């Protein structure tokens, strides 16, 4: 049965393999149904973050009003931070309206951190081979899943490694 929503996806090939996954995103502050401000930003995709975040500077450029506050917990810290609402345009052409984002300090060159609140809306994959990373994201998620454990078992059977530890792992 066809999905009621068309699939929208993007993929990004990065050589050499990166330590972070960075794309652009379009951020929109709204006044009612009208776009008040629009800003293209650098966004890092972070599966370790439960919520998406923007910098204070980005919030100021978009003239975002604070709608709430909440506790933000990091690896070694905890703080109260402002929360704003904005609409986010992803590289696959999907517009996500009224997303709650935390306004905070980010650690690098990025203006935004895309967290699991957005990533969990679709399928997210990272493949690394031949010194290249293929990163892709699709919304909505596909009904069929890619199970890497199943795929590795199939490949191991083809290579005659059923129950055998490959020689390069012996003694690890």
C-alpha positions as CSV (number, residue, x, y, z in Angstrom):
1,X,0.0,0.0,0.0
2,X,1.5,3.4,-1.0
3,X,2.4,5.8,1.8
4,X,0.2,8.9,2.0
5,X,3.3,11.1,2.2
6,X,5.9,11.1,-0.6
7,X,9.4,10.0,0.4
8,X,12.0,12.8,0.5
9,X,15.7,12.0,0.9
10,X,19.1,13.4,0.6
11,X,22.5,11.8,0.5
12,X,25.9,13.3,1.0
13,X,29.3,11.7,0.1
14,X,32.2,12.9,2.1
15,X,35.9,12.1,1.4
16,X,37.9,11.6,3.5
17,X,35.6,10.1,6.2
18,X,34.6,13.0,8.5
19,X,34.4,13.1,12.3
20,X,31.0,14.9,12.1
21,X,28.1,15.1,9.7
22,X,27.4,18.6,8.5
23,X,24.7,19.9,6.1
24,X,23.0,23.2,5.6
25,X,19.5,23.8,6.9
26,X,17.0,26.6,6.3
27,X,15.6,28.2,9.5
28,X,12.4,30.3,9.5
29,X,11.0,32.4,12.3
30,X,7.2,32.9,11.8
31,X,4.7,35.6,12.6
32,X,1.4,33.8,12.4
33,X,1.4,32.1,8.9
34,X,4.0,34.6,7.5
35,X,7.8,34.1,7.4
36,X,9.4,36.8,9.5
37,X,13.1,35.9,9.0
38,X,14.9,33.2,7.0
39,X,18.4,32.0,7.6
40,X,20.6,29.4,6.0
41,X,22.8,27.8,8.6
42,X,25.5,25.1,9.1
43,X,23.9,22.1,10.9
44,X,25.7,19.2,12.5
45,X,23.6,15.9,12.8
46,X,24.1,14.4,16.3
47,X,22.5,11.1,17.3
48,X,23.8,11.7,20.9
49,X,21.6,14.8,21.3
50,X,18.0,14.2,22.3
51,X,16.9,17.7,21.2
52,X,17.9,20.1,18.4
53,X,19.8,23.3,19.4
54,X,20.7,26.6,17.9
55,X,23.2,29.2,19.0
56,X,22.3,32.4,20.7
57,X,23.5,34.3,17.7
58,X,21.3,32.3,15.4
59,X,18.3,33.0,17.6
60,X,19.1,36.7,17.6
61,X,19.3,36.8,13.8
62,X,15.9,35.1,13.5
63,X,14.5,37.4,16.2
64,X,13.0,34.3,18.0
65,X,11.0,34.9,21.1
66,X,11.7,32.6,24.0
67,X,8.6,30.3,24.6
68,X,9.9,28.2,27.5
69,X,12.9,27.2,29.5
70,X,14.2,23.7,30.2
71,X,17.1,21.8,31.7
72,X,19.9,20.9,29.3
73,X,22.2,18.0,30.3
74,X,25.5,17.4,28.7
75,X,28.2,14.9,29.4
76,X,29.7,16.9,32.3
77,X,27.2,19.7,32.9
78,X,23.6,20.7,33.4
79,X,22.0,24.1,32.9
80,X,18.7,25.9,32.3
81,X,18.4,27.1,28.7
82,X,15.8,29.1,26.7
83,X,13.6,27.3,24.2
84,X,12.2,28.8,21.0
85,X,10.0,27.6,18.2
86,X,11.0,27.7,14.5
87,X,10.4,26.0,11.3
88,X,13.3,24.0,9.8
89,X,13.9,23.2,6.1
90,X,16.1,20.1,5.7
91,X,18.3,19.3,2.7
92,X,15.8,16.8,1.4
93,X,13.2,19.6,0.9
94,X,11.1,18.7,4.0
95,X,9.8,21.6,6.0
96,X,9.3,20.8,9.7
97,X,7.0,23.4,11.3
98,X,7.0,24.5,14.9
99,X,10.1,22.6,16.2
100,X,11.1,23.4,19.8
101,X,14.9,24.1,19.8
102,X,17.2,24.8,22.7
103,X,19.2,28.0,22.6
104,X,22.7,27.3,23.8
105,X,26.4,27.4,23.1
106,X,27.6,24.8,20.5
107,X,31.1,23.6,20.4
108,X,32.2,24.2,16.8
109,X,31.6,26.0,13.5
110,X,28.0,25.0,13.4
111,X,25.0,27.3,14.0
112,X,22.6,24.4,14.7
113,X,22.6,20.9,16.1
114,X,20.0,18.5,14.6
115,X,19.2,16.0,17.4
116,X,17.2,12.8,17.7
117,X,13.9,14.8,17.9
118,X,14.3,15.3,14.2
119,X,16.4,12.2,13.2
120,X,13.8,9.8,14.7
121,X,11.2,11.2,12.2
122,X,12.9,9.3,9.4
123,X,15.6,6.8,8.3
124,X,19.2,7.8,9.0
125,X,22.2,5.9,7.6
126,X,25.9,6.2,7.6
127,X,28.1,3.9,5.5
128,X,31.9,4.0,5.5
129,X,34.1,2.3,2.9
130,X,37.1,3.2,0.8
131,X,37.9,6.3,2.9
132,X,34.5,7.8,2.0
133,X,31.3,8.3,4.1
134,X,27.9,8.1,2.6
135,X,25.3,9.8,4.9
136,X,21.7,9.8,4.0
137,X,18.4,10.7,5.5
138,X,14.8,10.1,4.4
139,X,11.3,11.1,5.6
140,X,9.0,9.3,6.2
141,X,10.8,6.1,7.3
142,X,10.6,3.2,5.0
143,X,8.6,0.1,6.1
144,X,11.5,-2.3,5.3
145,X,14.5,-2.1,7.5
146,X,18.2,-2.7,6.8
147,X,19.5,-5.0,9.5
148,X,23.3,-4.9,9.5
149,X,23.6,-7.9,11.7
150,X,21.6,-9.9,9.2
151,X,23.6,-8.6,6.3
152,X,26.9,-9.5,8.0
153,X,25.7,-13.0,8.7
154,X,24.8,-13.4,5.0
155,X,28.2,-12.1,3.9
156,X,30.0,-14.4,6.5
157,X,28.1,-17.4,5.1
158,X,29.1,-16.5,1.6
159,X,32.7,-16.2,2.7
160,X,32.7,-19.5,4.7
161,X,33.1,-17.8,8.1
162,X,30.2,-19.4,9.9
163,X,31.3,-19.5,13.5
164,X,34.9,-18.8,12.6
165,X,36.7,-15.8,14.0
166,X,38.5,-14.1,11.1
167,X,42.3,-14.4,11.4
168,X,42.9,-10.7,11.8
169,X,40.8,-10.8,15.0
170,X,42.5,-13.8,16.6
171,X,44.0,-12.8,19.9
172,X,42.2,-9.4,20.1
